[in-house]
Amino acid sequence: MMGEMETKEKLNPTLNYLMLLRNHKTLLSCLPNFCAIFNHLERLLVEEISRVQKPMYNDTLDGGTE
């Protein structure tokens, strides 16, 4: 039971951060893109989302054992 609580505490910041990144990406996509100003920001957001998601998916595929 204690191990479950520790695991949930470790995952929550990552999940919250991922949700925040996705919200930012959604907000950015709603803005008009004048002269491709936000292309680099969108690329950086996509890269960061991928970086954060990768360990989460690897843990899921491995059965969540750590």
Biopython code that builds the backbone (N, CA, C, O; Angstrom):
import numpy as np
from Bio.PDB.StructureBuilder import StructureBuilder

atoms = [
    (1, "MET", "N", (0.820, -1.188, 0.000)),
    (1, "MET", "CA", (0.000, 0.000, 0.000)),
    (1, "MET", "C", (0.865, 1.252, 0.000)),
    (1, "MET", "O", (0.552, 2.224, -0.688)),
    (2, "MET", "N", (1.933, 1.237, 0.754)),
    (2, "MET", "CA", (2.827, 2.389, 0.785)),
    (2, "MET", "C", (3.503, 2.576, -0.570)),
    (2, "MET", "O", (3.686, 3.708, -1.018)),
    (3, "GLY", "N", (3.874, 1.484, -1.222)),
    (3, "GLY", "CA", (4.496, 1.565, -2.537)),
    (3, "GLY", "C", (3.563, 2.151, -3.578)),
    (3, "GLY", "O", (4.003, 2.866, -4.478)),
    (4, "GLU", "N", (2.271, 1.852, -3.461)),
    (4, "GLU", "CA", (1.290, 2.409, -4.383)),
    (4, "GLU", "C", (1.189, 3.915, -4.225)),
    (4, "GLU", "O", (1.093, 4.638, -5.217)),
    (5, "MET", "N", (1.209, 4.389, -3.003)),
    (5, "MET", "CA", (1.123, 5.824, -2.761)),
    (5, "MET", "C", (2.348, 6.532, -3.306)),
    (5, "MET", "O", (2.232, 7.603, -3.900)),
    (6, "GLU", "N", (3.518, 5.946, -3.110)),
    (6, "GLU", "CA", (4.742, 6.548, -3.619)),
    (6, "GLU", "C", (4.726, 6.589, -5.138)),
    (6, "GLU", "O", (5.163, 7.576, -5.729)),
    (7, "THR", "N", (4.232, 5.540, -5.782)),
    (7, "THR", "CA", (4.158, 5.507, -7.236)),
    (7, "THR", "C", (3.209, 6.577, -7.742)),
    (7, "THR", "O", (3.522, 7.269, -8.711)),
    (8, "LYS", "N", (2.058, 6.727, -7.106)),
    (8, "LYS", "CA", (1.099, 7.746, -7.523)),
    (8, "LYS", "C", (1.684, 9.140, -7.363)),
    (8, "LYS", "O", (1.465, 10.006, -8.209)),
    (9, "GLU", "N", (2.428, 9.364, -6.284)),
    (9, "GLU", "CA", (3.040, 10.668, -6.068)),
    (9, "GLU", "C", (4.086, 10.957, -7.131)),
    (9, "GLU", "O", (4.239, 12.106, -7.548)),
    (10, "LYS", "N", (4.805, 9.940, -7.576)),
    (10, "LYS", "CA", (5.810, 10.138, -8.613)),
    (10, "LYS", "C", (5.161, 10.417, -9.960)),
    (10, "LYS", "O", (5.690, 11.213, -10.737)),
    (11, "LEU", "N", (4.031, 9.785, -10.259)),
    (11, "LEU", "CA", (3.388, 9.942, -11.552)),
    (11, "LEU", "C", (2.617, 11.248, -11.672)),
    (11, "LEU", "O", (2.560, 11.825, -12.758)),
    (12, "ASN", "N", (2.030, 11.725, -10.598)),
    (12, "ASN", "CA", (1.197, 12.909, -10.675)),
    (12, "ASN", "C", (1.904, 14.126, -11.257)),
    (12, "ASN", "O", (1.332, 14.769, -12.137)),
    (13, "PRO", "N", (3.113, 14.483, -10.821)),
    (13, "PRO", "CA", (3.760, 15.644, -11.428)),
    (13, "PRO", "C", (3.980, 15.458, -12.927)),
    (13, "PRO", "O", (3.837, 16.411, -13.692)),
    (14, "THR", "N", (4.323, 14.255, -13.353)),
    (14, "THR", "CA", (4.550, 14.013, -14.765)),
    (14, "THR", "C", (3.245, 14.135, -15.538)),
    (14, "THR", "O", (3.212, 14.738, -16.610)),
    (15, "LEU", "N", (2.178, 13.569, -15.002)),
    (15, "LEU", "CA", (0.880, 13.665, -15.667)),
    (15, "LEU", "C", (0.396, 15.108, -15.715)),
    (15, "LEU", "O", (-0.131, 15.560, -16.732)),
    (16, "ASN", "N", (0.574, 15.824, -14.621)),
    (16, "ASN", "CA", (0.172, 17.231, -14.599)),
    (16, "ASN", "C", (0.975, 18.044, -15.599)),
    (16, "ASN", "O", (0.425, 18.896, -16.297)),
    (17, "TYR", "N", (2.270, 17.785, -15.671)),
    (17, "TYR", "CA", (3.131, 18.488, -16.614)),
    (17, "TYR", "C", (2.718, 18.174, -18.049)),
    (17, "TYR", "O", (2.684, 19.068, -18.894)),
    (18, "LEU", "N", (2.404, 16.914, -18.327)),
    (18, "LEU", "CA", (1.969, 16.522, -19.664)),
    (18, "LEU", "C", (0.652, 17.210, -20.024)),
    (18, "LEU", "O", (0.489, 17.689, -21.146)),
    (19, "MET", "N", (-0.278, 17.260, -19.088)),
    (19, "MET", "CA", (-1.547, 17.948, -19.341)),
    (19, "MET", "C", (-1.323, 19.435, -19.595)),
    (19, "MET", "O", (-1.969, 20.024, -20.462)),
    (20, "LEU", "N", (-0.425, 20.030, -18.855)),
    (20, "LEU", "CA", (-0.105, 21.440, -19.044)),
    (20, "LEU", "C", (0.490, 21.682, -20.427)),
    (20, "LEU", "O", (0.117, 22.638, -21.106)),
    (21, "LEU", "N", (1.415, 20.817, -20.847)),
    (21, "LEU", "CA", (2.004, 20.947, -22.177)),
    (21, "LEU", "C", (0.952, 20.824, -23.271)),
    (21, "LEU", "O", (0.950, 21.596, -24.230)),
    (22, "ARG", "N", (0.061, 19.855, -23.124)),
    (22, "ARG", "CA", (-0.997, 19.671, -24.130)),
    (22, "ARG", "C", (-1.944, 20.869, -24.159)),
    (22, "ARG", "O", (-2.396, 21.277, -25.229)),
    (23, "ASN", "N", (-2.244, 21.431, -22.994)),
    (23, "ASN", "CA", (-3.086, 22.631, -22.960)),
    (23, "ASN", "C", (-2.403, 23.795, -23.663)),
    (23, "ASN", "O", (-3.042, 24.539, -24.406)),
    (24, "HIS", "N", (-1.112, 23.951, -23.429)),
    (24, "HIS", "CA", (-0.371, 25.020, -24.095)),
    (24, "HIS", "C", (-0.366, 24.825, -25.604)),
    (24, "HIS", "O", (-0.499, 25.788, -26.359)),
    (25, "LYS", "N", (-0.214, 23.588, -26.042)),
    (25, "LYS", "CA", (-0.218, 23.302, -27.480)),
    (25, "LYS", "C", (-1.578, 23.636, -28.082)),
    (25, "LYS", "O", (-1.654, 24.186, -29.181)),
    (26, "THR", "N", (-2.644, 23.308, -27.373)),
    (26, "THR", "CA", (-3.992, 23.628, -27.849)),
    (26, "THR", "C", (-4.191, 25.134, -27.934)),
    (26, "THR", "O", (-4.720, 25.644, -28.922)),
    (27, "LEU", "N", (-3.765, 25.840, -26.893)),
    (27, "LEU", "CA", (-3.889, 27.299, -26.905)),
    (27, "LEU", "C", (-3.073, 27.912, -28.033)),
    (27, "LEU", "O", (-3.522, 28.847, -28.696)),
    (28, "LEU", "N", (-1.891, 27.391, -28.247)),
    (28, "LEU", "CA", (-1.028, 27.909, -29.302)),
    (28, "LEU", "C", (-1.645, 27.674, -30.676)),
    (28, "LEU", "O", (-1.531, 28.522, -31.561)),
    (29, "SER", "N", (-2.292, 26.539, -30.856)),
    (29, "SER", "CA", (-2.903, 26.245, -32.153)),
    (29, "SER", "C", (-4.113, 27.140, -32.419)),
    (29, "SER", "O", (-4.507, 27.312, -33.572)),
    (30, "CYS", "N", (-4.707, 27.709, -31.373)),
    (30, "CYS", "CA", (-5.855, 28.604, -31.542)),
    (30, "CYS", "C", (-5.438, 30.013, -31.957)),
    (30, "CYS", "O", (-6.249, 30.773, -32.485)),
    (31, "LEU", "N", (-4.199, 30.353, -31.722)),
    (31, "LEU", "CA", (-3.722, 31.689, -32.077)),
    (31, "LEU", "C", (-3.459, 31.773, -33.574)),
    (31, "LEU", "O", (-3.035, 30.795, -34.190)),
    (32, "PRO", "N", (-3.708, 32.935, -34.156)),
    (32, "PRO", "CA", (-3.363, 33.086, -35.576)),
    (32, "PRO", "C", (-1.846, 33.031, -35.745)),
    (32, "PRO", "O", (-1.102, 33.566, -34.924)),
    (33, "ASN", "N", (-1.406, 32.392, -36.797)),
    (33, "ASN", "CA", (0.028, 32.195, -37.013)),
    (33, "ASN", "C", (0.532, 33.194, -38.055)),
    (33, "ASN", "O", (0.686, 32.856, -39.229)),
    (34, "PHE", "N", (0.784, 34.414, -37.618)),
    (34, "PHE", "CA", (1.270, 35.452, -38.508)),
    (34, "PHE", "C", (2.736, 35.218, -38.845)),
    (34, "PHE", "O", (3.587, 35.198, -37.955)),
    (35, "CYS", "N", (3.024, 35.046, -40.099)),
    (35, "CYS", "CA", (4.404, 34.906, -40.595)),
    (35, "CYS", "C", (5.152, 33.765, -39.909)),
    (35, "CYS", "O", (6.370, 33.838, -39.746)),
    (36, "ALA", "N", (4.459, 32.743, -39.516)),
    (36, "ALA", "CA", (5.076, 31.554, -38.908)),
    (36, "ALA", "C", (5.883, 31.895, -37.652)),
    (36, "ALA", "O", (6.943, 31.316, -37.415)),
    (37, "ILE", "N", (5.384, 32.820, -36.866)),
    (37, "ILE", "CA", (6.084, 33.241, -35.649)),
    (37, "ILE", "C", (6.198, 32.095, -34.646)),
    (37, "ILE", "O", (7.219, 31.950, -33.974)),
    (38, "PHE", "N", (5.152, 31.288, -34.550)),
    (38, "PHE", "CA", (5.086, 30.284, -33.497)),
    (38, "PHE", "C", (5.554, 28.900, -33.926)),
    (38, "PHE", "O", (5.382, 27.945, -33.169)),
    (39, "ASN", "N", (6.134, 28.756, -35.102)),
    (39, "ASN", "CA", (6.568, 27.437, -35.565)),
    (39, "ASN", "C", (7.571, 26.798, -34.609)),
    (39, "ASN", "O", (7.475, 25.608, -34.311)),
    (40, "HIS", "N", (8.518, 27.575, -34.135)),
    (40, "HIS", "CA", (9.529, 27.022, -33.227)),
    (40, "HIS", "C", (8.915, 26.646, -31.878)),
    (40, "HIS", "O", (9.276, 25.626, -31.292)),
    (41, "LEU", "N", (7.999, 27.460, -31.395)),
    (41, "LEU", "CA", (7.336, 27.138, -30.129)),
    (41, "LEU", "C", (6.532, 25.856, -30.246)),
    (41, "LEU", "O", (6.550, 25.021, -29.342)),
    (42, "GLU", "N", (5.829, 25.699, -31.353)),
    (42, "GLU", "CA", (5.047, 24.480, -31.542)),
    (42, "GLU", "C", (5.960, 23.263, -31.641)),
    (42, "GLU", "O", (5.655, 22.211, -31.079)),
    (43, "ARG", "N", (7.065, 23.398, -32.343)),
    (43, "ARG", "CA", (8.020, 22.292, -32.467)),
    (43, "ARG", "C", (8.588, 21.924, -31.101)),
    (43, "ARG", "O", (8.699, 20.743, -30.775)),
    (44, "LEU", "N", (8.947, 22.923, -30.302)),
    (44, "LEU", "CA", (9.481, 22.664, -28.965)),
    (44, "LEU", "C", (8.439, 21.981, -28.070)),
    (44, "LEU", "O", (8.773, 21.082, -27.299)),
    (45, "LEU", "N", (7.200, 22.404, -28.174)),
    (45, "LEU", "CA", (6.142, 21.760, -27.391)),
    (45, "LEU", "C", (5.960, 20.302, -27.798)),
    (45, "LEU", "O", (5.817, 19.432, -26.938)),
    (46, "VAL", "N", (5.966, 20.029, -29.097)),
    (46, "VAL", "CA", (5.812, 18.654, -29.582)),
    (46, "VAL", "C", (6.979, 17.792, -29.106)),
    (46, "VAL", "O", (6.776, 16.650, -28.694)),
    (47, "GLU", "N", (8.195, 18.327, -29.159)),
    (47, "GLU", "CA", (9.367, 17.575, -28.694)),
    (47, "GLU", "C", (9.285, 17.294, -27.195)),
    (47, "GLU", "O", (9.608, 16.192, -26.751)),
    (48, "GLU", "N", (8.859, 18.274, -26.425)),
    (48, "GLU", "CA", (8.768, 18.096, -24.970)),
    (48, "GLU", "C", (7.653, 17.116, -24.612)),
    (48, "GLU", "O", (7.814, 16.300, -23.705)),
    (49, "ILE", "N", (6.534, 17.190, -25.311)),
    (49, "ILE", "CA", (5.451, 16.228, -25.077)),
    (49, "ILE", "C", (5.944, 14.821, -25.364)),
    (49, "ILE", "O", (5.667, 13.899, -24.597)),
    (50, "SER", "N", (6.666, 14.645, -26.453)),
    (50, "SER", "CA", (7.207, 13.320, -26.794)),
    (50, "SER", "C", (8.193, 12.840, -25.741)),
    (50, "SER", "O", (8.197, 11.664, -25.376)),
    (51, "ARG", "N", (9.031, 13.751, -25.252)),
    (51, "ARG", "CA", (10.027, 13.390, -24.243)),
    (51, "ARG", "C", (9.355, 12.943, -22.946)),
    (51, "ARG", "O", (9.804, 11.990, -22.309)),
    (52, "VAL", "N", (8.287, 13.627, -22.558)),
    (52, "VAL", "CA", (7.586, 13.299, -21.318)),
    (52, "VAL", "C", (6.774, 12.012, -21.473)),
    (52, "VAL", "O", (6.693, 11.215, -20.538)),
    (53, "GLN", "N", (6.176, 11.807, -22.645)),
    (53, "GLN", "CA", (5.331, 10.633, -22.867)),
    (53, "GLN", "C", (6.132, 9.350, -22.978)),
    (53, "GLN", "O", (5.656, 8.289, -22.571)),
    (54, "LYS", "N", (7.324, 9.424, -23.514)),
    (54, "LYS", "CA", (8.100, 8.211, -23.790)),
    (54, "LYS", "C", (8.281, 7.328, -22.552)),
    (54, "LYS", "O", (7.975, 6.138, -22.626)),
    (55, "PRO", "N", (8.762, 7.849, -21.420)),
    (55, "PRO", "CA", (8.910, 6.982, -20.242)),
    (55, "PRO", "C", (7.570, 6.455, -19.723)),
    (55, "PRO", "O", (7.507, 5.350, -19.185)),
    (56, "MET", "N", (6.509, 7.233, -19.881)),
    (56, "MET", "CA", (5.199, 6.791, -19.415)),
    (56, "MET", "C", (4.722, 5.595, -20.230)),
    (56, "MET", "O", (4.193, 4.636, -19.669)),
    (57, "TYR", "N", (4.902, 5.642, -21.541)),
    (57, "TYR", "CA", (4.500, 4.527, -22.394)),
    (57, "TYR", "C", (5.405, 3.328, -22.180)),
    (57, "TYR", "O", (4.937, 2.190, -22.209)),
    (58, "ASN", "N", (6.690, 3.563, -21.967)),
    (58, "ASN", "CA", (7.601, 2.451, -21.704)),
    (58, "ASN", "C", (7.220, 1.736, -20.414)),
    (58, "ASN", "O", (7.262, 0.507, -20.355)),
    (59, "ASP", "N", (6.848, 2.494, -19.374)),
    (59, "ASP", "CA", (6.410, 1.886, -18.113)),
    (59, "ASP", "C", (5.141, 1.073, -18.319)),
    (59, "ASP", "O", (4.990, 0.001, -17.734)),
    (60, "THR", "N", (4.230, 1.574, -19.144)),
    (60, "THR", "CA", (2.983, 0.858, -19.416)),
    (60, "THR", "C", (3.267, -0.448, -20.139)),
    (60, "THR", "O", (2.687, -1.482, -19.806)),
    (61, "LEU", "N", (4.155, -0.408, -21.127)),
    (61, "LEU", "CA", (4.486, -1.615, -21.881)),
    (61, "LEU", "C", (5.234, -2.625, -21.026)),
    (61, "LEU", "O", (5.078, -3.832, -21.209)),
    (62, "ASP", "N", (6.051, -2.135, -20.085)),
    (62, "ASP", "CA", (6.818, -3.015, -19.207)),
    (62, "ASP", "C", (5.981, -3.540, -18.041)),
    (62, "ASP", "O", (6.471, -4.337, -17.241)),
    (63, "GLY", "N", (4.765, -3.115, -17.941)),
    (63, "GLY", "CA", (3.913, -3.555, -16.840)),
    (63, "GLY", "C", (4.015, -2.661, -15.626)),
    (63, "GLY", "O", (3.504, -3.006, -14.561)),
    (64, "GLY", "N", (4.668, -1.512, -15.765)),
    (64, "GLY", "CA", (4.765, -0.564, -14.665)),
    (64, "GLY", "C", (5.669, -1.002, -13.540)),
    (64, "GLY", "O", (5.516, -0.525, -12.416)),
    (65, "THR", "N", (6.608, -1.895, -13.801)),
    (65, "THR", "CA", (7.499, -2.366, -12.743)),
    (65, "THR", "C", (8.753, -1.524, -12.713)),
    (65, "THR", "O", (9.489, -1.424, -13.694)),
    (66, "GLU", "N", (8.974, -0.919, -11.555)),
    (66, "GLU", "CA", (10.210, -0.155, -11.351)),
    (66, "GLU", "C", (10.662, -0.298, -9.938)),
    (66, "GLU", "O", (11.686, 0.268, -9.556)),
]
sb = StructureBuilder()
sb.init_structure("model")
sb.init_model(0)
sb.init_chain("A")
sb.init_seg("    ")
for serial, (resi, resn, name, xyz) in enumerate(atoms, 1):
    if name == "N":
        sb.init_residue(resn, " ", resi, " ")
    sb.init_atom(name, np.array(xyz, "f"), 0.0, 1.0, " ", f" {name:<3s}", serial, name[0])
structure = sb.get_structure()
